[in-house]
Amino acid sequence: MVQPLGVHYLLELRGCNPTVINDLPEVRRILIEAAKQAKATVLDARFHQFSPQGVSGVVVVGESHLSIHTWPEYGYASADIYTCGHTDPLRAAFYIVEALQAKSVYCMIIGRGEHPVMSDESEPPSPFSPARWGLQPPTDWLFVDYVNPSAATLLRVKSVLHSSRSAYQQIDVLETEAFGRCLILDGRVQSAEADEFIYHEALVHPAMVTHPDPRQVLILGGGEGATLREVLRHRTVERAVMVEIDPQVIDISRRYLPEWSDGAFDDPRAEIRIEDAVHYLQETGDRFDVIIADLTEPIPDTPAEPLLSREMFQAMHRCLKPDGILVNQSGGTGTFIRTFAHIYQIMGTVFRHLAPCSIQMTSFAEPWGFIVASDVHDPRDLTPEEVEARLSRRCAREKLRYYDGFIHRALFTIPRCFQKALEP
C-alpha cells in the first residue's frame, strides 16, 4: 500500500451566511486565506459573480487548487480542496467552514492517484474489482460535529435520512456508523441512538425522584420526545406540558426517530404546545412541580439564546410551586466548561439550592452537565435506597437502562477541579 499522490476534500456547507457567500471579494479573500492556512502556494485566482446571486471561483495553488460555488438563496455552498505535498488541507477546510458561518457541514475525503498493490502472481486490476487496490477512496461522507467552538469530531455517515431548513434551524437526521441514527440541529448532535437514553434518564429522573409527588411537569424544548417519554414513566404525573418552538423537530423526530418518544406524544397526559418558551414562561398562570429545561445550548443566533439570563430563570422560578424543582441542561463539563459555570452562577442568584451533575456522553465527545435547582429540595440528600424505593413505587423499573440509586449518587459526585470552575 502506498500513499496517494494528493488528497481531495469535498465540502457540503449548509446554513451559511447568505450575505457572506454572495460577496465576491469576501469569498475570494476566504479561499485565498484558506490556501494560505493550508500552507499551499497561491499562483492565481479567478472568480465570477452570477446574476441575480451566487459566486463561483477557483484558487490555483502550486499543489493543485481550491474551488467554490455558492447558492445564497439557500444558504448553501459547495467547496473542494485538492492538494498534494506537505500541505494541511484540513486546516483550510475548517477555515472555510468558520468564515462562511456554516451550521451544517459534510465532508468527503478522497485519496487521489493511488497505485494498485499487486504481487507477481496477481492478475491486472479490473475496474470491477476495486478490492485489489491498496487504498480505497471512501464512499461515505463525514459529518463535522463541532464539540465546542475550538474542537470538532468527524462522524462517518452511512446515509442522510433527512435534511431541511426550518424557520428556526437546520435539521438533519443521519445514520452514522458510530452512533446509529442521530438528530442534528444547526450542525450539533442533539441525541444519538447509541446513548440518548443515558442523557434523557439522567436529565429527567434525578429531579423527578427528588420531588416527593410530581404531578404537574413542564418541559421546555425536547422536541424529539425522549424527555417527555421519561417524564411519563412516573405514574404520579397527571399532566406534562411540552413547549417546543419548532414543530418540524417534532414532526421529523416522530417520522425518523419514533423510538425516542415511544408513544409519549399520544399519551393523554401529554400536552404539546408549539410556542416560544420565553413567551410561555412570561404568559402562563400555571404552576408546576417540576420544570425540565431541555433546550439547545444558549449560544448566539439559536432559539435558546434568550434563555441565558437571570430574568428567564426568575420566570422559571415563578412558574414553580413553592417546593418545585427545576433541572436545566447546561452544556459541557469538560475542558470547555465556561458556559456551564456561567449558567450555574446565574441560577445561584435565583434558587436556594443548586446541585450540579455530570454524565459521560460518547456521542457528544465530552462530558455533559445538568443543574438541579430548588428552594426546598436537594437531590444529594437522597440515599441510593430512597431513590430505589421511589422508582419502584412510581415507574416501570425494568424500562430504565441507565439510572438507579447508585447512579443518582454518582451523578452529583463531582471532582474538585469541576467544583473550582463553578466558583465566581
Secondary structure by P-SEA (a helix, b strand, c coil): cccccbbbbbbbbccccccccccaaaaaaaaaaaaaaacccccbbbbbbcccbbbbbccccccccccccccccccbbbbbbbbcccccaaaaaaaaaaaacccbbbbbbbbcbbbbbbcccccccccccccccccccccbbbbbbccccccbbbbbbcccccccccccbbbbbbbcccccbbbbcccccccccccaaaaaaaaccccccccccccbbbbcccccaaaaaaaaccccccbbbbbbccaaaaaaaaaccccccccccccccbbbbcccaaaaaacccccccbbbbccccccccccccccccaaaaaaaaaaccccbbbbbbcccccccaaaaaaaaaaaaacccbbbbbbbbbcccccccbbbbbccccccccccaaaaaaaaaacccccccccccaaaaaaaacccaaaaaaacc
